[in-house]
Every structure is written in C-alpha cells, then in structure tokens.
Amino acid sequence: MPRLAVNTMLQYGGDPKQIERILWIDAWRVQCYTINIFDNRFPKLRLMQDIEQGLQEETCRIVDDEWFSLVCEEFLSEKARVQMENAWEAVKQLVDQEPAIFDTVTRMKLIQKASEFSGISTKTIGRYLKSFWMKGKVKYALAPGFDKRGGSGKTKASGQAKRGRPRKYSQDKGINVDEEVERIFRVALKKYYYTSKKAPLKFAYQKMIQEFYSQENKIENGVKIPIIQDPDELPTYAQFKYFFQKENSIKKEVSTRFSSKKYELLHRPVIGSATAEAIGPGSRYLLDGTTFDMYLVSRINRNWIIGRPCLYYVQDVFSRVVVGVFVGLETSWLSAAMAIANCCEDKVEFCKQYGIDIRPEEWEAKHLPETILGDRGELFTQDAETLISSLHVKIENTSSYRGDLKAILERHFRTTNDLTKMMLPGVIDADFRQRGPSSRDYRLDAKLDLYQFNQVIIRCVLYHNNHYLPNYPREEMMISDDIESIPSKIWQWGVQYRSGKLREVPKSVVLLNLLPVSECLVTYQGLKFKGLFYSSHTALKERWMEKARTGTWKLSVSYDPRNLGTIYLRGVGENGFEPCYLLSQYNQYNGRTQEEIEYLQEFERMQKAQQAKKELQPQIDLITHIEAIVLEAEKQTKEKHVPGTKAERLRGIQDHRNLEKQLMRNEESMHAQLGFGKPIHSEDKADSAGSIDYFNDFDLLKKKRGEK
C-alpha cells in the first residue's frame, strides 16, 4: 500500500471535484486532517483507517499533485508581491499551530486575535488559510492570480476623471498617480528617505514638493523661497505614503537607512537553534558536506585528472536513513541544494540512472522534512531563505565549532571513508611527502570518474540503510514490535506510526526553487546556454527561432549543474516552468556535469588555437600551388591565343562543350578497356600522331559527328 504523507492527494469515487489534500497526520497515524481543494470549506477530521480501507477497496486513490502552488517570484508584479507578503504576515503565525488550528472553536479564536492584530477581517484571514492549505502549504499559495484575470499585461488608462473617493474636507480635485508621478515618487524616496540621515517620510514628501512641484521663487530676507503649484495639481501625502507602503520592504529600508549588517543581525528571518529532538521520520534532517580523500579522472578523457570530489549527505535523525546524496566538484550552497533536491527524488529511478536496480523498500525516502540542521556553512546564507519562504522548511544551524551536535552525520562520513579507502585508486596517501620525491605520486593512480564514484557512494548508502546498527537506542514500542535496528526498517516503522512530519513535495517544485537561475539567449539556432543549444515545445510552437533572425532576446532559466542535458524555462508553460532539451548535434554533452562541459569546451578552444598555428603553413602551400597552376594556364592560353572579336570568341560555346565531353568519354572508355591508369593528354596525342593536331581540328570532328 502506498505510504500516506502530508500533501498526499486523494480522489474519491473518480469524481474530479472530490479531491482532498492531507494536511496533518498525528504521530500514531490514527487521525488526519484533510481539505477538499474545490470546496470553500475548512479542513475536516478523518480516520487513517478509513483512508487505508478506501485505498484497498479502490473507492479512493492517490493522484498526482497538479494543484501544487508553483510561482516564480521574479515574475510576480509588485502589487501581487505586496498582497502575498501581507497575506503571509497575517497567517504565518497561525499555520504553525497544528493541529489546534484545525479545530473549529480554536481556529475562530486564533483568527479573531490575528484580525485584531493585523486589522484584516476574519473572513479574509479565513480565505487566506484555506488557500494556503488547498495549494500545498507553501507561502506562494497566497499569491493573487492576476495572470488568470482579464486584461493581463495591458496598461490601464486612468482617464481624465479623478480616481478614489472624493475629498471630505476640501474642494480640491487633486491628480491621478500615473507613471510620471510614480517616477517622481521613486526619485524622492531614493534621494531623501533611503539615506543614512534617517529622515522621516513626511520630510521626503515635502522635499519632493519643493523640488518637483514649484514654478517660481520669491525673495524673503534675501532667501529664494519656491512657490508651489496649485493644490489641484499636487499629489497628496496620502498618495505618497500609499505608494511608499506598496513598494517598501523591511530589508530595503533597514539596509539603506541603517546598514546591511543591521538587517543581517536583527531583521532577517530567524533560522532557529540546534536541537536533537526527533519524534519521527522527517522531523529533522542533518546536512553536511566534505571533500573526499581521493582523486578522480574526467569521463570525457580519462587521461585528465580533475581533482577531489565533494560529497554531501542528508540524513534523517530518527531512523539514521541517508535520505539524500550529491557528488560534485565544489562545496557551495548549490551542492547542498542538489543534496536537498535528491531527498525528494524517487530513489528507484535515481539509482537506475547509475545502472543500479533496487527495490522500493531498500530506499523509500522521497520527502522534505520539517527541519534541516546545518553547521553554519551552506545553510547559513541568504540562499537558504528560499527553503524557509518557498518550501516552508525550517532551517537550524549548530554553533561554531560544534560538530558534535550532528555527530550522527559526522560519523557516517568516517564510516564511508573506512569502507572504501583501501579499495579505491587515487586515495590520498598521508605518508607521500615523507617517502621522498622518488616515490610515486598517488594522484597519478586516479582511475574513477564522477559517474563511477557516484556508483560507489550509492552502494555505500544502500549498505548503510539496510545494515544493522548495534548502538541505535530503540524505543520501547520498537522493541515490543520486534523492529530490528536497521535504518530502512526503522524508517518504515516510523512512517507507519510517527510520520506526521514528512511532507510530499513534487521534485519539480523543489528543483525550481533550489536550482541556480541564469539567462539563455534565444537565437535562430536555438536557445543558447553555456555554449550549448536547446529547444522546447513552446519555442517550436511559437517559432522563437524564426523570430530571433530579426533580433535575439534573453529568458530566465533554472538549470541542474549535475546534468546540463535539460534546462528549465521559468515563467513559461502551464505549470510555471518548461523543460528544454539539447539539440541532437550536442548529444555528446547529454548527461555531463557543468564542470565537465566547461573543461571540455576550454580544452577544445586550446586545441583550436594550437591547430591554427599548424594549419598556417599548409594554407600558404595551398595558395602557392593554386597560383602556380593559374600562371601556367595563363602562359599556355597566351601562347595559343588567336586574335578575334568578342562575338567570334563567344560563338559556338555549346558546340565546344559537347566536343570536350565527347573527347573525355573517348579517353575514359579507351583507357578503361586497355587498363591504363592515366588518360593521355590531348597534346601528347597530337605529338604521337605526327605533325597533325587531330584533337584541335574541330571542323573534322564536327564533320565526323554529323556523319555518325
């Protein structure tokens, strides 16, 4: 039976409108809360036993999560981003109060408190909560769907009439805030508000009026005082303040008015503190990376040594299962992100990419956790905020120099090293320098490439996940259920009885949020990225390549540095992204890493530069030979030149061509029958026939042809 987790979608009776999302599962897997994604109703309580019975009797089934909210933040308008952030501020404290928030009475009390605090109506907060739960429990579920409304992308004309409510205490008409006024607002804010002087907003407004809305000056006590325009032609402070609130962000304000360090210290999202509590699978994952003590060779040319690989592990604290792995050539946030993305991959398909067939129960993990614990390295960066805001994963970091706080994973790295070191060629020899310069350099013994090293690591992970752990502290329930201290067995038991923290998120969503973002260039040859060319369904359908002949343009893409065979267009397609595949002429790069492709491209450029020097002399030789042949032809033509008019020379071109063809056929036929390897030149024939040049007597040849 399929494992049920948070965000699993269930369809009842084949009805396309009866689809529910699991929002929460208790630690004992007895009850859960679900919400119908098509009904405008709050979650309801269900028994896990009823759902499992429905799956067995096929009255309900698990369906793909096509309703998961997937939004590219850079494609949101400012208005949509402001609305999303405001909605998130209103509910972010509520959604963490599970399962209390699902109870009707408690929920109404919590919503009422949130309404009083934020000034947003209870009805609106309830609508935000339902949208958050229906669309996958992520922040971007609260983004307004402006793209699905009429007039998308069209500029709205304000007209002559004044927008907004009439002024209550003044007869002044006022002006509409159009693009020019907004431009002035931005200039004024940048010049007078976003500065280290920390001027109030009112002062910025007054300086704006002084600078941009005054016509002439008056002199008072020798001082020029600007005279402002008529009040009907001025933007009000309320309009200025509204614009400021619409476009302002706490990060921008603190960074510019105080310092970026103050934002990092006091205002960036709190990433949490280290703790060892784990009540079940997915409660807490550990992440760490290290540079492995061996050297690798390139898959493209096995004579190239490419240095030491970087190995990243993600491990579940509760079960000790290694849930994610990544092997690359650099220690960075990108490598850590790839390891986190691997947590959501189907491990059967993942292992198949490396020629390893496994059963699903050997490596079941394909979920995101509630919390990921790092060591102030890759997760202690701005990039990690994507996990918090987009995927709703909590990030915690250990204090400095406290590797013992994640000793489980540190020990696993040493275990992997102990299992493989004696068998792998190219392993670092600690005694190399002590044995003197005459000893063999261990780097020259490198034999494995990245693909093969991945195979080794996967085998080690499979061994660990299905290997007995003698020191694992089993709980009383595990002992009573006779659960062996094997990570995969503990995981299966925890999923059955303690799986409330596991979250099922489509791999495409994780990748789009964690993969690095860059730009590709649309050309008539295809979508150019990293020196390679790609194509996609939309590019072919909308004839981008044909349009690019009149001018190129750039598009935002996400890419997986582990495999540049596929890149992903952002903001394109029904799901918010669309894969692009390498053109057939670049198939030799398919499945290669970014480092391998860049290394090969650089090597090819070096070879071209070297060959250019070698090709110069043969090119000079070719030019010299051709010029000599031309000189000889000009000499012979000049010696046998017969004076005549232009008409005489051009007359009979077709007859001369036919005669030349006949001569060539005769020569080829004669010499083929006699077995000669070289036809006799016409001048040689004339010499062998005596003083008569039969092959230049065209009148005789014409006569013979006519008789024939």
N, C-alpha and C positions, 0 to 999 in steps of 0.2 A: 504494500500500500504506500502511496506517495506520502512523504513527510509534510505535515502542515506547519506553516510558519507565518509570522506576521507579514502581511501584504499578499498572502496567497489569495487568488481569486476563485470563487466557487459559483458555478452556474447551476440553477435548479430547473429540472424538467425541460431542458433545451430552450427555455424562454430567453430570448436575448435581452429582455428587460429585467430578468430576475438574476442579477449577478451581484454577489456580495464580496466585500473585501474583509479579511480577518485583520482586526486592529490590535488585539491583545490576547494573549494566552496565559493563563495562570501557571504558576511554577509546577503544579501537579497535573497539568494538562486535563483538567476536568471541565473547565468552563472557558469560554472565549467571548469576545465582543466582535460583532460584525456590523457592517453598514452596507445598505443597498446603494450602489453608485448611481442609480437612476431615480430613486425616490428622495424627496426632500425631507427626510426624516433622520432623527438621531440614531446612534448605534443601539443594537439590541443584544441581549444575552442569549448565547446558545451553548448547548452541551457538546463537548468534543465527541462524546459517544454517538450523538445523533448524526454529526457530520461524517464520522468514520463509517457509520452504518449506511448512510446515504451513498458514500463512495463505493462501498462494497455492493450495494444493491443497484448502483448506477442510476439512482434518482438525482444525483448531482455529480458534477465532475469539475476538475481543476482546469481552468482556462488560462491562456496567455494574458499577461498584463498589458493589454493595449491601451489601457486608460491611465497609465502612469504619467504623471505630470513631468514633461521634459521641456524645459525652457532654457534657451541660451540667453544669459543675462545681457550680453552686449547688444542683442537685438531688441531689447525692451526699450520703449520710449521712456523719457524722463518721467512723464506722467504715470505710466504703468509701474515704473520702478518705485516711485513715491507711494503709490497706492499699495503696492505689495509690501513695502517696508512698514507702512503704517498698520496694515492688517497683521503683519507678523509681530509687531510690537504689542498689539492688542491681545494676541493669543499665545505668544511663546511661553508665557508662564503657565498657561492652562494645559497645554498639550503634554507637558511633562508630568502632570499629576494623574498618572494612570495607576489603578483603574478607577480612582474616585471620580474623574471627570465623566465617566460613562454612566454613573448613577444619576437618575433624573433630578432628584432633590438636591444632591450635592452640586451637580452641574449648574443648576439655576442660581445657587448661592454664589458659586465662583464667577459665573458670568456677570451677575449683578455687581460684584466687587470690582471686576475688571472694567465694567461700564462706568462705574463711579470714578475710577482712577483715570481712565483714558478719555472720558467724555463721549465715547461711542455708544450707540444704543445697544441694548441687549439683543435685539433682533439681528443687528448687523454682526455682532460678535458670534452669535449662533450660526449665522450663514458662513462666516469665516471658518469656524470649526468644522462644519460639515464639508466644506470644500477641501480643507486640509486632509480630512480622513478619506474622502472619496478618491482623491487623486494621488494617494500614495504616501501620505505623511511626510511630505517634504515642503520646504519653505516656498518653492516656486509654484506649488498648487494654489497659492493665493494671488498669483499674478493675474491681472484682468486680461480677458481675451479680446483685446481691441482688434486683433487681426481677423477675428471672426465676425466683426460687425461691419455694417455698410460704410462705404466711403473710405476704405483703408488706403492710406498713403496719399490722400487728397488734401490739399490745403483748404481750410475752411475760411471763406471770406467773411469778414466781420460786418461789412456794410457800413452805412452812414449812421444808423441808429446806435445809441449808447447801450452797451450791454450791462447786465447786472441790475440790481434793484435801484429804484430812484433814491436820491439823497433825501434824508429825513429833515435835516436842519439847515439845508442850503438849497438855493435855487440854481447853483452852478451845475452845468451839464456834465463837464468832465470829458475825458477822452478814452478811447479803447486802447488796450495794451496790444500793439501789433509787434511785428518782428523788429522794427526800428527802435521802438521803446524798450523792448526786451534787451536789445543790444546795448542801449544806454544803461539799463539796469546792471547788466553784467560788468560793464566798464566801471561803473561807480562802485559796485561791491568789491571788485578786484583792487581798485585804486584807494578806497577809503575804509573798507571794512576788513578785508582779508589782509591785514598788515600786523606787524608786531606791536603797533601802538595800541591795539585793542580798543579802537573807537567803537561807541555804541552804534546800533543800526540807524537810529534817528539822525545821528551826525552824518552818516554816509548819504542818507536821503537829502539832507539839507545841502551838502556839498554838491550833490548831483544837480539840484535845482539851480544852485549858484553858477555852476559851470555850463550846463546844457540848456537851461530854460530862462536865460536872461538876455534881453535885447540891447540895452544901453546902460550907461553908468551915470550916476550923479555924484557930485563932489560935496563932501561934508568934511569940514576941517582939514581940507587938503587930501582927503582919502576918497578914492573911487569906490563907490558902492553900487553893485549891479542892481538893476531894476528887473524884477522877474516878470514873466509874461502874465497875461490874463489868466485867472484861475480856471476858466473853462478849457484852457489849453495845457494844463499841468496834470501829470499823473499824481494821484494821491499817495499819501504814506501807506494807506491800507493796501493799495495795489502793489506798491514797492515791497511791503512786508509779505504779502501773499506770494509774490514771485520769489522772494528770498527763501521762504519756508518750503516752497515747491522744489527748489533746486539745491538747497543747502544739505550738507551731510556732516555728521559729527566728526568724521575723520578729516574732512577738508578743513573744517573750522578750527579744530584743535591743532592740526598740523601747521596751518598758516598763521594763526593768531598767537599760538604758544610755541610749540616745536613738535617735530615728528617724534622725538624721543618721549615727550609727554603723552602723546597718543599711544605709543607702544607700551608705555608703562601703566597708564591709568584707564585708557578708553578702548583698547582693542578687546575683542571677545576673550573672556576668561576661559583658558583651556583646561583648567581643573588641576587636581593634585593626584599624586600617585597613591594607589591603594591596591591591596591584594585580594579584595573580596570578589568572589565569582560564584554566583549561585547556580549557573548552568552554562551550557554551550552558548557562545555569543555574548555572554555577559562582559567579558573583557578579552581582547586580543593583545598580544605583545608583538611589537615590530622592531627589528634591528637589522643592520647590515654590516658586513665586514669584507675586507679584501682577502681573498683566498690565497693560501701559500703555494701557488704553483703558476706556471706559465703556459699560455695557450698559443696555438697557431691559427692562421686565418683559414676559413673554409674556401676562400677563393684561390689562394695559393698557399699550399702547406709548407712552403719554404719561408713564409713570413711569420715572424714571432710577434704577437700582438700584446704581450704583457699579461698581467694577472687579472683574473675575473673578479667581479664584485658580486657577492652572494647576499640576498635578502630573504629573510624568513618572516612569516607571520604565524604566530602560534596561539592557540586557544588555551587560556589559563586553566579552565575547568577540566578539560579532557586531555590536555597535552598534545592534541592533534595539530600537526602543521597544516594550516588552512590555506596558506598562500606562499608562493616562492617566485623569485625572479633572479636571473643571472644576467649581468650586464658588464659594462666596462667602466662605469663611473659610480661613485657614491654621491647621490643627489636626491632631491625631492622627487625627480622624475622616476628614478629607480624604485623609490619607496612607493610611489603611486602605482607603478606597474605591479608590485607585490600585492598591494591592496586590491587592485582590479582583479588579480588572479584569484582572490578569495571568493569572487562571485562566479568564476568560471565553472562549467561542468567539467569535472576532473577526468571523466572518461574521455571526452573529446580532447581535452588538453594533453593527456598522456598519449593519445593517438597521434598527435602532431609530431611526437618524438619516437614513433614506432613502438610504443608500449601499450599493450592491451591489458586493461584491468576491469574488475567487476565494480559496479557502483558502490557496494558496501565496503570496498577497500579504501575508498577516499570519497566520503559523501559531502564534505564541506563545500558549500557554494552560496554562502550568505554573508551579509555585513553584520558586524556586531553592534552592541550598544556603545561600547567604549574601546578605543585603541590607546595603548600605553606606549610611549616612546621614551627617548633618553636625551631630550633637548637637542636633537640633531635635526633630521629631516622634518619631523613633525613640529619643530619649534620655529616655524617660518610663516610668512604671510600666506604661502600657498596652501597650508593646512586649513585655512579658514574655509576653503571650498568644501571640505568634508563636513564642517560644522553647519554652514549655512545651506548648502545644497542637498546633502545626503543625510543630514540630521544625525551625524555620528559625533559622539563626544570624544575629545582629544585630551589625554593626560600626559604629563611628562614627569620623569623622575628628577630629583635634584641632581646637581652636578656631582660627578664622580661617585655615583651610587649605582653601579652596575648590579649590585646585589639585590636591588629592588625588582629586577627582572632576571633573576638568576636562572629561571627555567630555560629561557631562550639562550642565555649566555652558555649554559651547559650544553645545549643542543648543538651549538656551533662547534664546540670542542669534540662532541661525540662524532659529528660528521667528519671532522678532520682526522680523528683517530681511526675511523672505519676505512678511510680511503687513502691516507697519506702513503702507506707502504706500497700501494699498487699503482699509483698514478705517476707517469713520467713527467719530468719538468718541475717536480716539487722542490721548494726552496731548501737548500742544504745549509744548515746553520754553521757547519764546520768548513765551508768552502774557502773562506779567506785564510783560515788557519793552516790549510794544507798547501798554501803557496800558489804562485802563478802557473806552475806547470800542471796543476790538477785540471780536470775537465770542468768547464762551466756548466752548471746544472740547467741553465736557460736553453742550452743547445739540445737538451733532451726533451723539449716540449713536443708532444705528439697529438694531444687532444685539441679539438676546436670547440667553439661555443656550443654547437649542437650536441656534440658528444659529452661535453661537461654537463649540459642540461640533463642528458640521459642518466649520467652518474648521480646527480643530485636528486632526480625524481626517484631513482631506485632507492636511495638512502631515505627519502621521505616515506616511501611505501613501506620500507622495512621498519622505520620508527613507528609509524601509525599502526602497524599490526604486530608490534613487538611488545613483550611483557615488560612492565615497569615494576621492578621489585620494591621501589621506595615510594610508590604512589599511595597517599593516605586515603584509602577508601572510606566512604561514609557507611553508616550502619545499614541504610537501605540497600546500598550496593552489595554489602556482604550478605544480607538476607536474600537478595535476588540472585546471588551467586554470579556477580559480574566480575569477570577477570580484569586485572589491571592492565588492559591493553587499550591504548588511546582510541582506536576505532570502536571498540566495544563500549567504552565509557561514553563516547560521543553519542552512539545510538541510544544508550540508556538515558543520557541527559536530554536528548531530543524528545524522547517519549515522556519523560517526567519533569524536565526542567528547561524546556525550550522557549520560554516566553520572551527571551531577549534576541533570538535570531530574527533577522529581517531579510526577506527575499526581495532583492532589487535587480532588475534586468541588467545584464552586463553592459549593454549599450549605454544605459543611463550612467553607470559608474565610469565607463571609459570617457564619455563625452564631458563629464565633469572633472576628470583627473588627467586626461591626456593633455600634452602640451598643445598650445594653439599657435598657429603661424598663418601665413598667407600663401596662396598659389596664384599663378598668373594664367589667365585664360588666353591662349594663343590659337592660331589656326591649326597647329599641330596637336593640340590637346591642352590639358590642364598641367602646366609646368610646375613641379615642386621638387626641390633638391636635385635639379638637373635631370629628373625623370618626367615622363609624360603619362597622364592618366585620362580616363574618360568615365562618364557616369550616365545614368538613364536620363536625367534632366538635361545634361549637356547635349546629348544627342537629340532628345525630343525638341528642345528649344533652339537647336542649331547654333550653339555658342561658338563653335569653331569657325563656322562661316561668318558669323558676325564679327569675330575677332580679326578678320582680314582688314576691317576698316578701323580697328583700334582695340588694343588689349585692355583688360581691367583685372582687378585683384579680388579674390574671395577669401573669406576666413575658413580655415580648415583645422581639424584636430588630426593628430597622427600618432601612431604607436611606434616608437623608435625600435621596438623589438622586431618589427616587420613592416617595411615600407611598401609592401605589395598592395596595401589598401590604405587610403586616407579617407577622411570623413568631412564632407562639406557641412558647415554649420549654418543653421537657418534655412536649409533647403529641404524640400520633401515634406510629407505629411507628418512624420514623426519628429521634425526639427533637425534632422541630420540625414545625410545620404552618402553611402559608400562610393568611392571612386576606385577603379581598378587600373592596374598598369596596362598599358598597351602591349600587344603581343610581341613587338620588337624589343621590349625591355624585360622579357620573361626571365632573363638570366639574373635579374635583381630580385625576383619574387622570393619572399621568404627570408631575405637578407636583413640584417640589422642596419641601423643608420650608420654606425661606425664602420661596418664592413663596406658599405656602399661608398662612403666618403673616402675610405682608404683606397678602394679600387679606382675611383674617379681621379684621385690625386696621382696614383701610380700610372694611369693611362695618360694623364697630362704630361707626366715626366717622360714617359716613353715617346710621346709625340714630339716633345722638344728634342730628345736625343736623335730620333729618326730624321727630324728636319735637317740636322747638320749632315747626316749621312746621305740624304737624298739630294743635296745641293750639287755634288759632282756629277751624278748620273743625269740630272736635269741639264747641266751645262753640256754634257756629252751629247744628249739628245738634240739640243738646239744646234750644236755644231754639225752633226751628221745631216740634219734636215737642210741646213743652209748649204752644205756641200752638194747635196743632191739637186737643190734648186739651181745652184751655179752651173752644174754640169748640164742640166736641162736647158738653161738659157743659152749656154755655149752652143749646144747642138742645134737648137732652133735658129740661132743666128747664122750658123754656117749654111744651113739649108733653106734659108729664107728666100722666097720668090716674091718679088715686088708685085703688088696688085692693089686694086681698090678695095674699100671695105665691103662692097657688095660682092665682089669676086671671092673674097676670103670667107664670107658667111654663106655663100651659095653651096648647097649640097651637103649640109651638116648631117642630115638624116641618112643620106646615102653613105657618107663616110663612116658613120656609126655602124650601119649594117655590115659594111665590108670589114670593119675591125672585128665585129662579133664573129663573122664567118671565119676570119683568119684564126681567131682564138679557138674556135671549135675544131678547126682542122688540125691545129697544133696539138691540142689536148687529145684528140682522137688518135692521131698518128703516133704520138709518143706513148700513149696508153697501150696501143697494140704492140709496139716494139719494145716496151718495157723500159724506156728511157726515163730517167728521173727528172730531167731538166729540159724544157722546151728550147728549141733553137731560136735565137733572136732573129728578127727579120733581116738585120744587117749581115748576120752570119750566113743566112740562106742565100742572100744575094752574092756574097763572096764565093760560096760553094758552087753556085750556078754559072760562074764566069762573070763577064762584064755586064750582063743583062740583069737589071734590078726588077725581077718579076713582081715583087711584092709592093713596088712603088708604081707599077704600071696600072693605074686604076681603070683606064679605058679598056684594057684587055680583060680585066676582072669583071667589069660591067658587062662586056660582050658575052663572056662565058656564063655569067649568071643568067643573062637573058635567054641564051640558047637552052640552058637547063630548064 
